[in-house]
């Protein structure tokens, strides 16, 4: 009897392994063939469900689980998916209001005498455009249109200008209130307010390191004075401060417990509309264009969310997460080796896939491994260890966007580049910046308090239930 039981168990394990490999292979073939990712995920999930029925794991009476799973994901009130289109709309409205151009001009004047002032100004614009970084191309191209010409006219080398533009676009992806942080907090079951504050210190350290690099490498560059249009300095300053206040109000209102993410995003949209109206940049045509872009981006995001939910359901039915966990466990790796491999895999996946696909498809597949990484003794608690790992994954994704030869930000920086800037120039400009990011990630691994300090401070303040409830 024991032998028969062992044989049945071995057969079940083999079936689960075969179905797991089959689902991953079919998904990979579909994605690399160029089919829409959402359709590939939903189709693979449905085929996986049919295969599970065929081998006797489930039956067609449970087909309604697919509908219940998709409906449950979209109607989960704690996830607040309704904030996603608002955040995207907010970023696009600010872009349409001309914030990038005005901020670049203002910072160029305020940083007079600072080596590499235009490169540093380009970096700072990326932080302000964070809400528009739902699709990285939006922020990279916006920065490129206003920053390339002044930097090239000031005598910057093509590699320096290209690297600064690509880095600026990639920065906004991980700076609150970036849309990507919303999905990372959802995957790790963390409150969005904690995820926002966790990335503030690392991103500011990154900006400071980039700024020091540009200031040192460009200290001997003689910048050519630019013929900038004469504008009212006070007016520009008020406009930039108003835009920064609109963006900063979102994470601050959540952190202080004044509003939920959806409420804060709604107020932010209203503020952005007022800013655009005050700048006389709010017309029917611009509003229509922004609305169409928001609808397109939002539809893409939610279509992938639905496809990923179907795939995830079937993948769990065939025991995929358990199979992957057993495969990894067989190598008997230490937790540090597993963490290094995990971050390396995330960076490689970021070469090929957009962040939404990595977070909604591949990270859930790797979640059994992530959940077994016990760094409570290193970080201080199991909960903050999850925040720490989520922050590292966010930064690894951001690094992949900037890493040659496949980084998304590099291609968008080339797309908007003027004549005289080649892709190879942008590659050379990005390499030292990627090295700085890797050093920063190593520092964050060694000193987790750089990520967890602000979340700990937030939870340590008086009565903040909105941050810790789920």
C-alpha positions as a printed Julia matrix, in Angstrom:
470×3 Matrix{Float64}:
   0.0    0.0     0.0
   2.78   2.39    0.89
   4.49   1.6    -2.41
   1.27   2.28   -4.33
   0.8    5.53   -2.46
   4.36   6.59   -3.24
   3.86   5.72   -6.9
   0.66   7.8    -7.08
   2.4   10.69   -5.39
   5.29  10.47   -7.84
   2.87  10.41  -10.79
   0.99  13.46   -9.44
   4.27  15.32   -8.96
   5.36  14.48  -12.5
   2.0   15.62  -13.92
   2.24  18.9   -12.02
   5.77  19.43  -13.3
   4.77  18.72  -16.91
   1.79  21.08  -16.75
   3.88  23.8   -15.07
   6.58  23.62  -17.75
   3.94  23.49  -20.5
   2.19  26.62  -19.23
   5.45  28.55  -18.91
   6.62  27.46  -22.38
   3.3   28.33  -24.05
   3.26  31.72  -22.34
   6.86  32.45  -23.38
   6.21  31.46  -27.0
   3.07  33.59  -27.11
   4.75  36.66  -25.62
   7.85  36.48  -27.81
   5.74  35.9   -30.92
   4.35  39.4   -30.58
   0.75  38.6   -29.6
  -0.86  40.98  -27.07
   0.34  39.93  -23.63
  -3.15  40.07  -22.1
  -4.52  37.62  -24.68
  -1.52  35.33  -24.24
  -2.0   35.24  -20.47
  -5.75  34.64  -20.63
  -5.39  32.0   -23.38
  -2.6   30.18  -21.55
  -4.62  30.26  -18.36
  -7.68  28.79  -20.05
  -5.59  26.06  -21.74
  -4.01  25.31  -18.37
  -7.48  24.95  -16.85
  -8.53  22.56  -19.62
  -5.35  20.52  -19.06
  -6.07  20.41  -15.32
  -9.55  19.04  -16.09
  -8.13  16.49  -18.52
  -5.71  15.02  -15.92
  -8.36  15.04  -13.19
  -7.1   17.88  -11.02
 -10.41  19.75  -11.34
 -13.55  19.64  -13.52
 -15.5   21.98  -15.77
 -17.99  22.68  -12.98
 -15.29  24.92  -11.53
 -14.93  26.92  -14.73
 -16.76  29.76  -13.01
 -13.68  30.21  -10.83
 -12.13  32.17  -13.7
 -14.99  34.67  -13.68
 -14.98  34.89   -9.87
 -11.21  35.42   -9.83
 -11.31  38.22  -12.41
 -14.31  39.88  -10.76
 -12.73  39.59   -7.32
  -9.5   41.25   -8.49
 -11.24  44.25  -10.02
 -13.82  44.76   -7.27
 -11.45  44.36   -4.31
 -11.98  47.63   -2.44
  -8.7   47.38   -0.55
  -6.72  47.39   -3.81
  -8.24  50.69   -5.06
  -7.74  50.1    -8.78
  -9.85  53.21   -9.41
  -6.8   55.31   -8.54
  -4.79  54.05  -11.53
  -6.53  56.08  -14.28
  -6.51  59.14  -12.02
  -2.76  58.94  -11.48
  -2.14  58.48  -15.21
  -4.48  61.37  -16.04
  -2.73  63.55  -13.45
   0.68  62.99  -15.02
  -0.52  63.58  -18.56
  -2.32  66.81  -17.59
   0.84  68.14  -15.94
   2.82  67.23  -19.05
   0.3   69.07  -21.21
   0.56  72.13  -18.96
   4.23  72.54  -19.86
   5.73  71.7   -16.46
   8.85  70.07  -17.94
   9.81  73.06  -20.09
   9.17  75.62  -17.35
  10.94  73.6   -14.68
  13.97  73.02  -16.9
  14.23  76.74  -17.65
  13.8   77.67  -13.98
  16.33  75.15  -12.67
  18.82  76.2   -15.32
  18.66  79.73  -13.94
  18.71  78.72  -10.27
  21.69  76.37  -10.74
  23.85  78.94  -12.51
  27.49  78.3   -11.6
  26.91  74.63  -10.71
  28.85  72.25  -13.01
  26.51  70.12  -15.1
  23.49  72.25  -14.19
  21.43  71.2   -17.2
  22.08  67.5   -16.58
  21.08  67.94  -12.94
  17.97  69.88  -13.97
  17.08  67.03  -16.3
  17.26  64.56  -13.4
  15.01  66.68  -11.19
  12.37  66.93  -13.92
  12.11  63.13  -13.86
  10.94  63.23  -10.24
   8.19  65.72  -11.0
   6.99  63.59  -13.91
   6.66  60.51  -11.69
   2.86  60.19  -12.04
   3.26  60.05  -15.83
   5.65  57.14  -15.56
   2.92  54.5   -15.86
   4.42  54.01  -19.3
   8.09  54.94  -19.15
   8.12  56.32  -22.69
   5.84  59.2   -21.65
   8.32  60.63  -19.16
  11.47  59.92  -21.23
  10.13  61.58  -24.38
   8.75  64.58  -22.47
  12.13  65.18  -20.83
  13.97  64.61  -24.12
  11.95  67.23  -25.97
  12.95  69.99  -23.54
  16.42  68.88  -22.37
  18.33  67.58  -25.39
  18.65  70.87  -27.27
  19.9   72.98  -24.3
  22.42  70.33  -23.24
  23.81  69.88  -26.75
  23.92  73.63  -27.3
  25.83  73.99  -24.03
  28.59  71.73  -25.27
  27.63  68.48  -23.52
  28.94  65.28  -25.1
  26.2   63.19  -26.79
  26.74  60.36  -24.31
  26.24  62.74  -21.35
  23.03  64.22  -22.75
  21.64  60.81  -23.7
  22.5   59.28  -20.32
  20.92  62.18  -18.43
  17.66  61.96  -20.41
  17.39  58.17  -20.02
  18.16  58.35  -16.29
  15.61  61.11  -15.76
  12.85  59.09  -17.42
  13.71  55.98  -15.42
  13.76  57.83  -12.09
  10.07  58.67  -12.19
   9.11  55.0   -12.34
  10.03  54.45   -8.67
   9.31  57.87   -7.14
   5.92  58.45   -5.5
   3.24  58.67   -6.64
   4.38  56.5    -9.58
   1.8   53.96  -10.76
   4.31  51.09  -10.59
   4.54  51.41   -6.81
   0.8   50.88   -6.58
   1.1   47.48   -8.26
   4.15  46.46   -6.23
   2.27  47.18   -3.01
  -0.66  45.15   -4.34
   1.53  42.14   -5.21
   3.17  42.14   -1.76
  -0.05  42.98    0.13
   1.44  46.2     1.5
  -0.27  49.51    2.08
   0.49  51.95   -0.71
   1.41  54.68    1.79
   4.22  52.55    3.2
   5.43  51.67   -0.29
   5.52  55.35   -1.2
   7.61  56.43    1.78
   9.91  53.4     1.5
  11.29  54.55   -1.88
  11.75  58.24   -1.03
  15.18  57.93    0.6
  16.65  55.45   -1.96
  15.51  57.54   -4.93
  16.78  60.79   -3.42
  20.13  59.08   -2.75
  20.17  57.96   -6.37
  19.47  61.49   -7.62
  22.21  62.88   -5.37
  24.69  60.27   -6.62
  23.81  61.0   -10.25
  24.07  64.74   -9.62
  27.51  64.39   -8.02
  28.63  62.24  -10.95
  27.52  64.85  -13.49
  28.98  67.72  -11.46
  32.37  65.97  -11.23
  32.56  64.75  -14.83
  31.37  68.08  -16.26
  33.4   70.38  -13.99
  35.76  71.31  -16.83
  33.0   71.79  -19.38
  32.48  75.4   -20.35
  28.72  75.78  -20.7
  27.53  77.99  -23.52
  24.93  80.57  -22.42
  21.54  79.74  -23.88
  19.14  82.1   -25.57
  16.15  81.27  -23.41
  12.9   83.18  -23.77
  12.55  85.89  -21.17
   9.8   84.95  -18.78
   8.65  86.11  -15.39
  10.81  84.31  -12.82
   8.19  84.65  -10.1
   5.48  83.25  -12.38
   7.65  80.27  -13.34
   8.53  79.64   -9.7
   4.89  79.73   -8.59
   3.9   77.38  -11.39
   6.6   74.85  -10.52
   5.82  75.04   -6.8
   2.12  74.55   -7.5
   2.84  71.49   -9.65
   5.18  70.01   -7.04
   2.57  70.66   -4.34
  -0.09  68.85   -6.36
   2.13  65.79   -6.75
   3.46  65.85   -3.17
  -0.06  66.14   -1.76
  -0.9   62.6    -2.89
   1.66  60.62   -0.86
   1.56  63.1     2.02
  -2.23  62.92    2.42
  -2.03  59.11    2.44
   0.9   58.98    4.86
  -0.77  61.41    7.27
  -4.03  59.46    7.11
  -6.11  62.24    5.59
  -7.25  60.31    2.53
  -7.19  57.0     0.73
  -5.19  56.65   -2.49
  -8.31  57.07   -4.65
  -9.37  60.22   -2.8
  -5.87  61.68   -2.89
  -5.52  60.96   -6.61
  -8.87  62.65   -7.29
  -7.83  65.79   -5.44
  -4.5   65.7    -7.29
  -6.28  65.58  -10.64
  -8.38  68.6    -9.66
  -5.24  70.49   -8.66
  -3.51  69.59  -11.93
  -6.5   70.87  -13.9
  -6.36  74.15  -11.99
  -2.64  74.48  -12.73
  -3.2   73.8   -16.44
  -6.1   76.26  -16.48
  -4.0   78.97  -14.8
  -1.31  78.42  -17.43
  -3.91  78.71  -20.2
  -2.92  75.25  -21.43
  -6.3   73.64  -20.8
  -8.26  73.53  -24.04
 -10.87  71.13  -25.34
  -8.39  69.55  -27.76
  -5.7   69.04  -25.1
  -8.24  67.66  -22.62
  -9.57  65.3   -25.28
  -6.07  64.14  -26.14
  -5.19  63.5   -22.49
  -8.46  61.63  -21.93
  -7.86  59.39  -24.93
  -4.28  58.65  -23.8
  -5.48  57.9   -20.28
  -8.17  55.55  -21.59
  -5.65  53.74  -23.78
  -3.09  53.28  -21.0
  -5.73  52.28  -18.45
  -7.31  49.75  -20.81
  -3.92  48.2   -21.47
  -3.15  47.94  -17.75
  -6.49  46.41  -16.78
  -6.54  44.02  -19.72
  -3.19  42.67  -18.52
  -4.52  42.53  -14.94
  -7.43  40.36  -16.09
  -5.19  38.1   -18.19
  -2.72  37.72  -15.33
  -5.5   36.8   -12.91
  -6.72  34.0   -15.22
  -3.17  32.71  -15.72
  -2.45  32.85  -11.99
  -5.58  30.85  -11.14
  -4.74  28.02  -13.54
  -1.06  28.09  -12.6
  -2.0   27.54   -8.95
  -4.45  24.78   -9.9
  -1.68  22.76  -11.57
   0.63  23.34   -8.61
   3.04  25.61  -10.48
   4.28  27.65   -7.48
   5.0   24.48   -5.48
   6.89  22.95   -8.4
   9.07  26.02   -8.86
   9.73  26.19   -5.13
  10.84  22.53   -5.09
  13.13  23.12   -8.06
  14.84  26.07   -6.4
  15.02  24.33   -3.03
  16.89  21.42   -4.62
  19.91  23.69   -5.15
  20.19  24.29   -1.4
  21.04  27.97   -1.81
  21.44  30.43    1.04
  18.94  33.25    1.45
  21.5   35.77    0.2
  22.18  33.73   -2.93
  18.44  33.43   -3.55
  18.0   37.19   -3.13
  20.84  37.88   -5.57
  19.38  35.47   -8.13
  15.9   36.94   -7.65
  17.09  40.51   -8.29
  19.17  39.34  -11.26
  16.16  37.59  -12.79
  14.01  40.7   -12.27
  16.61  42.85  -14.05
  16.79  40.41  -16.98
  13.0   40.21  -17.25
  12.88  44.01  -17.26
  14.96  43.94  -20.45
  12.25  42.09  -22.33
   8.97  42.92  -20.61
   7.3   46.08  -19.39
   7.08  46.49  -15.6
   3.35  45.71  -15.54
   4.02  42.28  -17.07
   6.92  41.54  -14.72
   4.9   42.46  -11.63
   1.61  40.78  -12.58
   2.97  37.65  -14.27
   6.47  36.73  -13.18
   6.68  38.06   -9.61
   3.57  36.06   -8.55
   5.21  32.96  -10.08
   8.3   33.65   -7.96
   6.28  34.56   -4.87
   6.68  31.14   -3.15
  10.43  31.73   -3.21
  10.1   35.33   -2.09
   7.84  34.36    0.8
  10.47  31.89    2.05
  13.18  34.55    2.21
  13.36  35.19    5.93
  15.27  38.4     6.56
  13.43  39.37    9.74
  16.66  39.21   11.75
  18.46  41.4     9.21
  15.72  44.01    8.8
  14.07  43.97   12.22
  10.68  42.36   11.53
   9.02  40.1     8.98
   6.65  42.84    7.79
   9.38  45.39    7.17
  11.44  42.67    5.5
   8.64  42.41    2.92
   8.74  46.18    2.4
  12.52  45.96    2.01
  12.34  43.18   -0.6
   9.54  44.99   -2.47
  11.69  48.13   -2.55
  14.7   46.19   -3.87
  12.56  44.65   -6.62
  11.26  48.1    -7.61
  14.82  49.43   -7.86
  15.96  46.34   -9.78
  13.19  46.95  -12.32
  14.17  50.6   -12.57
  17.8   49.57  -13.12
  16.79  47.24  -15.96
  15.16  50.16  -17.81
  18.53  51.93  -17.88
  20.84  48.96  -18.51
  22.35  48.47  -22.0
  21.69  46.97  -24.42
  17.96  46.37  -23.86
  16.83  49.05  -21.4
  13.49  50.6   -22.36
  14.57  54.1   -21.33
  17.57  53.93  -23.67
  15.43  53.2   -26.71
  12.99  55.99  -25.91
  15.9   58.37  -25.32
  17.19  57.51  -28.8
  13.73  57.84  -30.33
  13.5   61.49  -29.27
  17.19  62.31  -29.77
  18.31  64.96  -32.28
  20.75  64.2   -35.07
  24.24  63.53  -33.78
  23.21  61.3   -30.87
  23.5   57.6   -31.63
  22.26  54.67  -29.57
  25.88  53.77  -28.83
  26.37  57.24  -27.3
  23.4   56.69  -25.0
  24.77  53.27  -24.05
  28.12  54.79  -23.03
  26.37  57.49  -21.04
  24.18  54.97  -19.21
  26.92  52.52  -18.14
  28.37  54.62  -15.27
  24.84  55.48  -14.09
  23.94  51.78  -13.98
  27.13  51.12  -11.99
  26.01  53.78   -9.5
  22.58  52.12   -9.22
  24.11  48.7    -8.58
  26.33  50.15   -5.85
  23.23  51.77   -4.34
  21.28  48.49   -4.39
  24.19  46.75   -2.65
  24.2   49.51   -0.03
  20.44  49.11    0.47
  20.9   45.36    0.92
  23.62  45.97    3.5
  21.72  48.78    5.25
  17.98  47.99    5.0
  17.17  50.92    7.27
  17.6   53.18    4.25
  14.35  51.65    2.94
  12.52  50.88    6.19
  13.33  53.99    8.22
  10.54  56.21    6.86
   7.88  53.42    6.96
   8.86  52.75   10.58
   8.55  56.44   11.35
   5.15  56.54    9.65
   3.84  53.61   11.65
   5.3   55.09   14.79
   3.23  58.27   14.57
  -0.1   58.68   16.3
  -3.0   56.48   15.18
  -2.51  55.81   11.46
  -4.83  52.89   10.74
  -5.07  53.66    7.03
  -1.43  52.69    6.58
  -1.56  49.31    8.26
  -5.03  47.98    7.49
  -5.49  45.65    4.51
